[in-house]
C-alpha cells in the first residue's frame, strides 16, 4: 500500500491518495508514495510544497544519489526529475 496526503499551509486537508501495490518491499512503497505525491502536486499545479517522507533511506537515495544499477534507479531518477521541475523558493 502506498498512500499520502497533501495539506495546505494551514494544515487542512487538500487531497490524498492511496493504492495497492501488491507484494513489494517497504523501500519501493516509500519511493512510489513520494513519486505519486509529486505527480499529484504537479497535476494540482501547487507552487510551494514541503515533502515529508517517512523513510530516511528513501530520502538519502533521492538526495545523495545511488548507483545506476540500483534496483529502483529509474524510479529514484523520476523523483529527482519531478523535484527539479518544481519552482524553487
N, C-alpha and C positions, 0 to 999 in steps of 0.2 A: 504494500500500500504506500502510495506517495500522496502527501497532502500538504497544503499550506494555506495561508490566508494573507490577505492584503488589508492593511488598516490605514486610515487617514492619520494625519499628524495629531489629531485629537484623540486617537486611539480607537475610534469607531470602525466597525467592520465595513469594508468596501466590497470585497469579493473573496472568494475562496475556491479551492479546487481539491479534488481527491480522485484517485484512480487505483484500480487493482493492477499490479504489475506481474502477478504470478509469483513463481518461486525465484526470487533474486536475493542477492546479498544486500546488507544494510548500506554499504557504500554506494551501490548503484541506486538504491531507493533515495538516498540523500541527494546524490548528484541529479537524479531525474527530477526530484522535487524543486531543486534550485532552478533547473532548466525550465520546468513548467511555469514556475512563478515568474521568471523573467519573460517568458512568452506572453503570459497574461498581462504583465506590466506594459509590454510593448503594444499589445492589442488595445489596451485601455489608454494608451498614449500618456501615461503618467510621466511627469518630468523629473521630479526629485524623489528618489527612493533610498531606503536603507534596507539591506537584506540581512536577516538574522538566521542563518542556518544552524541546525542542531549539531552538526558534525565538524569538529575541529580538523579531522583528517580531510574531509571534502574541501574545506576552506583552504587548507595548506596546498592541496593539489591544484586548486584553481589559482591561488595567489602565487605560489612558488614554482609552479610548473611540474612536469612529470616527463618521463621518457616517452618518446613517440611509440614505443612498443607496449606501453601500459594498456591493459585491457580496456579501460574506459577513456583512452586518449581522445577519440573523436567527440565524445560527449563533453569532456572537460574543455576541449577547444571550442566547441559550440557555446559553452557557458562564457568562456573568455571573450568570444566574439560578441555575444549579447551584451556583456558588461561594457565592452569598449564602444558599443553603439549608443549607450545611454548618454544623455547630456551630463557633463561634469559640472560640478559646482564652481 
